Amino acid sequence: MLKPPPARRVQGGVATSDVILSARVGDNAELFAQILALHVPVGSLVADVTFGLGAFWKKVPAGAYRVLASDIALKPEVRAPEGFALQSGVDCRALPHKDASLDALVLDPPYMEGLYRREVGHMAGSGSHAAFRRAYSHSAATEDGPRWHDAVVDLYARAGREAHRVLRPGGVLIVKCQDEVSANTQRLTHVELITGYESLGFYCKDLFVLVRANSPAISRLKTQVHARKNHSYFLVFAKRRARHASARSFV
């Protein structure tokens, strides 16, 4: 009788299809738990500086990490999981943490330019979309600084500088973002962040694409000129210089 061939070994392990993939259809919580499992060792000290409603942490095993959860204006009903330290009034652009004190940091600010307006009444998420504004912003006007999409990038830039300060060498920065069309111009936010954070001293270690399970609705559409965004990104950075630059010049 012929014996079955031995299991093929790849990179010192057993070949398997049970792996974490770079793209999936689903929700934030499932993918976020996988990203932590892959890139952040159990027991690490993690700061979630845009905690919001805490949706990211719903599938993370209880007690797996020491978590400092904060936001600029936490909703009154928010309750952090057991073992989390919860603090409101913390701006991700000016953190209270000491230099090189964290193993990992999670950043998920409002990533649509419609949430950055000089007047609250002009912000995206009115009427039937009020829940969207409530979940993804603190519903306050943008008083100064850049406008439109540049306001989005400016917030990511300031928060990225703070993340670099508070992360230890080799520490992990997990960033959620989404591309958008602003002023009828395609803005590839994830590319801007990868090249911008690289200039701060980060290496983009991994990238995940999350596709919406349902189709986005569009109101008042006359003529479509850009594909409607139905995916977002989780970018994983390490606090170290990239060996190869992401920004290239073909001139």
Secondary structure, DSSP 8 states (H G I E B T S, - for coil): --------EETTEE--S----SEEES-HHHHHHHHHHHHS-TT-EEEETT-TT-GGGGGS-TTSSEEEEEESS--TT----TT-EEEES-BTTB--S-TT-EEEEEE-----GGG--SSGGGSS--GGGHHHHHHH-------SS--THHHHHHHHHHHHHHHHHHEEEEEEEEEEE--EEETTEEE-HHHHHHHHHHHHT-EEEEEEEEE-SS----SS-SS--S----EEEEEEEESS--SS-S-----
